[in-house]
Amino acid sequence: MISQSKDILERVERVLEYHRVSKHTPASIVTLKPQTDPSAQPSPYRSFPGLPKVSLPTGLLDLAVSAQAVMREGLAALPESHVRPPQDLKTIATWLYFAYGITAERNFEGHKYRLRTCPSGSALFPCELYLAAFAIEGLEPGLYSFNPREFTLTKLRDGPETLAHLKRGRPDLAFLRFVPAALLVSTIFWRTAWKYRVRGFRVALEDAGHLIANVVATANGLGIATMTRLKMNDNTMRELIGIPHNSDFGAFEAVQAMVVWADNATSPIDPSPPGVPPQTLPPIPREPLSADVVPYGSIVAAHQDCVAPGIPLRDVKPPFTELRAHQNSDQQDRRHEEHRAADDRYDHQGTHWGNEGIAVVEDGDATRLPHQPGDVPWDGGDHHAPEPEPELPARECLGPQRPPGDARPHLVGDREIHDHDGAPKD
């Protein structure tokens, strides 16, 4: 049996308790309450007043193969001539656009919102993308924030301090000085908690998973080899992106992952002089996302329990497991029968999973989780609006009409979004 420290076990129990009491129940489904004021929604775009911006080129690279082929085969789907693209700003612009760019604008009951190349629950888009540029032609090394509405990069940090901070306490990341760039995926929990209340933590992490997968897939479609790191130092990363440790819930942001452009850089960055320790980085002012913020300390507490030092899980490998690489046919048949039986129980019992070992939905309210200071009372409901989905027309081409075979938009971000009925640009 694998033992864990008391601190880790307590953290696991607290996180499980958060998930238990924030999950849907038959009672919570009935008592859903709408969030009715879209004008109070937090902005899906970060802005940094007074910091320098770099406009990204709007002429993007062509993709050689279909998205389905890339998802099936990865880099192997591309012809050799399209592997290892130029390490320049045009490649970065293409990667960012297809990973998290704006594709269309919609109106629903007078509320305007924009869709992107990556899905998001209720189009809230809680995630941010940061570019750590080390060796990109046409771009100074540094840390940049990607703004999909403006299709710009805002420079937040210089290159050497960005590299030093990413490697801080992480000898496994020493190779970063030899790569062109890396993308950091972060989440702002207030963006989802505004609508989903205490369940916003769940939704934000699901969105982060979608975006991480999309960043990798689009990189592969461009011929970029990637390496993904999901274990990030929470405090160090928040310091890097400029979030103070005492930030309120509306500004709280956490880096979930880093996707590295893993090809060798053609002109590697010059790191900080050897022997110079990383310095404490000052916070970076940001515009508030909304005028009013409802704090959810339980979300921050669950996040901190998940990322605190220590390893709550470890790989289970022989001799700790009796699993074999190839099971005999009798074992496989028995497992298939068990899966079919479980499926049948689920189909016939609605929201209750018949297999008691798999996510059994329990009756009763969900009020037993101790709320953190500043939390609003929660009655077990989800509090998000069961509003009808807007009826969307068939997918439209973006920007000017293009000749057949030209699959890339000529304009992106604010310079692209407009309808074909002659509606004015933003």
Stockholm file with secondary structure:
# STOCKHOLM 1.0

chainA/1-426         MISQSKDILERVERVLEYHRVSKHTPASIVTLKPQTDPSAQPSPYRSFPGLPKVSLPTGLLDLAVSAQAVMREGLAALPESHVRPPQDLKTIATWLYFAYGITAERNFEGHKYRLRTCPSGSALFPCELYLAAFAIEGLEPGLYSFNPREFTLTKLRDGPETLAHLKRGRPDLAFLRFVPAALLVSTIFWRTAWKYRVRGFRVALEDAGHLIANVVATANGLGIATMTRLKMNDNTMRELIGIPHNSDFGAFEAVQAMVVWADNATSPIDPSPPGVPPQTLPPIPREPLSADVVPYGSIVAAHQDCVAPGIPLRDVKPPFTELRAHQNSDQQDRRHEEHRAADDRYDHQGTHWGNEGIAVVEDGDATRLPHQPGDVPWDGGDHHAPEPEPELPARECLGPQRPPGDARPHLVGDREIHDHDGAPKD
#=GR chainA/1-426 SS CCCCCHHHHHHHHHHHHHHHHHSCCHHHHHTCCCCCCGGGSCCSSCCCTTCCEEECCSSCCCCSSCHHHHHHHGGGGSCGGGSSCCSBHHHHHHHHHHHHCEEEEEEETTEEEEEESSCCGGGCCCEEEEEEESSCBTSCSEEEEEETTTTEEEEEEEHHHHHHHHHTTCGGGGGGGGSSEEEEEEECHHHHHHHHGGGHHHHHHHHHHHHHHHHHHHHHHTTCCEEEECCCCHHHHHHHTTCCTTCCTTTCCEEEEEEEECSCCSSCCCCCCTTCCCCCCCCCCCCCSCSCCCCCHHHHHHHHHHHSSSCSCCCCCTTSCCCCSSCCHHHHHHHHHHHHHHHHHHHHHTTSCSSTTSCCCCCSCCCCSCCCTTCCCCCSCCCCCCCCCCCCCSCCCCSSCCCTTCCSCSCCGGGTCCCTTCCCCC
#=GC SS_cons         CCCCCHHHHHHHHHHHHHHHHHSCCHHHHHTCCCCCCGGGSCCSSCCCTTCCEEECCSSCCCCSSCHHHHHHHGGGGSCGGGSSCCSBHHHHHHHHHHHHCEEEEEEETTEEEEEESSCCGGGCCCEEEEEEESSCBTSCSEEEEEETTTTEEEEEEEHHHHHHHHHTTCGGGGGGGGSSEEEEEEECHHHHHHHHGGGHHHHHHHHHHHHHHHHHHHHHHTTCCEEEECCCCHHHHHHHTTCCTTCCTTTCCEEEEEEEECSCCSSCCCCCCTTCCCCCCCCCCCCCSCSCCCCCHHHHHHHHHHHSSSCSCCCCCTTSCCCCSSCCHHHHHHHHHHHHHHHHHHHHHTTSCSSTTSCCCCCSCCCCSCCCTTCCCCCSCCCCCCCCCCCCCSCCCCSSCCCTTCCSCSCCGGGTCCCTTCCCCC
//
